[in-house]
Amino acid sequence: MLVTTTNNIEGKKIIKYLGLVSGEAILGANIFKDIFASIRDIVGGRSAAYEKELRTAKDIAISEMEEQAKNLGGNAVIAVDIDYETIGQGGSMLMVSASGTAVVVAD
């Protein structure tokens, strides 16, 4: 399935708009990961453990959004927006949400 942040797909004609689709992923932050990330995982201001968790959450959210679009009969999602938030006490959980418009594009 084609997923894009743009409002159209160059070279393709949108023949039907199916509506808003979204996917969410909420992942708990492991306290041991937090401790080790702060001690040994930060290199040049980056934390590989957190980056991996962010990628995993983003992939889950996009996959759920694609599944919703497919269930509506879509073959693409346009105008995709991905948001990252921390939730819970002290930001102990990470939420990633992806939303867009499911469409049918001509082959």
C-alpha positions in Angstrom: 0.0 0.0 0.0 1.3 3.4 -0.9 1.5 5.8 2.1 2.5 9.4 1.6 2.5 12.7 3.5 1.5 14.5 0.3 -2.1 15.4 -0.6 -1.9 13.7 -4.0 0.2 11.1 -5.8 2.1 12.2 -8.8 1.2 10.3 -11.9 -1.8 8.7 -10.2 -5.5 9.7 -10.2 -7.4 9.5 -7.0 -10.8 8.0 -7.9 -12.4 7.7 -4.4 -11.8 9.2 -1.0 -12.7 6.7 1.7 -12.2 8.8 4.9 -9.9 9.3 7.8 -7.8 6.3 9.0 -5.5 6.1 12.0 -3.3 3.8 13.9 -1.8 4.1 17.4 0.9 2.4 19.3 1.6 2.9 23.0 4.8 1.4 24.4 5.9 1.3 28.0 9.4 2.5 28.8 11.3 -0.1 30.7 13.0 1.3 33.7 16.2 -0.8 33.1 16.4 0.5 29.5 16.1 4.1 30.9 19.0 3.5 33.4 21.2 1.8 30.8 20.4 4.3 28.1 21.5 7.2 30.3 24.7 5.4 31.4 26.0 3.6 28.3 23.8 4.0 25.3 24.1 7.7 24.6 26.7 8.4 21.9 26.8 11.9 20.5 23.5 12.8 22.1 21.6 9.9 20.7 20.1 6.9 22.4 19.9 3.8 20.2 17.5 2.1 22.6 15.0 5.0 22.4 15.4 5.3 18.7 14.6 1.6 18.3 11.5 2.0 20.4 10.4 5.0 18.4 10.9 3.1 15.1 8.9 0.1 16.4 6.0 2.3 17.6 6.0 4.2 14.3 5.9 1.0 12.3 3.0 -0.4 14.4 1.0 2.8 14.1 1.5 3.0 10.3 0.7 -0.7 9.9 -2.6 -0.3 11.8 -3.5 2.7 9.7 -2.8 0.8 6.5 -4.9 -2.1 7.7 -7.9 0.3 8.3 -7.4 1.7 4.8 -7.4 -1.8 3.3 -10.5 -2.8 5.2 -12.3 0.3 3.7 -11.2 -0.9 0.2 -8.3 1.6 -0.2 -5.0 1.1 -1.9 -3.3 4.2 -0.6 -3.2 6.6 2.3 -2.5 10.3 1.6 -1.8 13.3 3.8 -0.3 11.2 6.5 0.7 12.8 9.8 2.7 11.1 12.5 2.7 12.4 16.1 4.8 11.4 19.0 3.8 12.0 22.6 4.8 10.8 26.1 2.0 9.9 28.4 1.6 8.5 31.9 3.2 9.7 35.1 6.5 11.2 34.4 6.2 10.4 30.7 6.6 6.7 31.3 4.9 5.6 28.1 5.4 6.5 24.5 2.5 7.0 22.1 2.9 7.3 18.4 -0.2 8.0 16.2 -0.4 8.0 12.5 -3.4 9.4 10.6 -4.3 10.1 7.0 -6.9 9.8 4.3 -7.6 6.4 2.8 -8.1 6.6 -1.0 -8.5 4.5 -4.1 -6.0 5.3 -6.8 -6.3 4.2 -10.4 -3.7 1.7 -11.6 
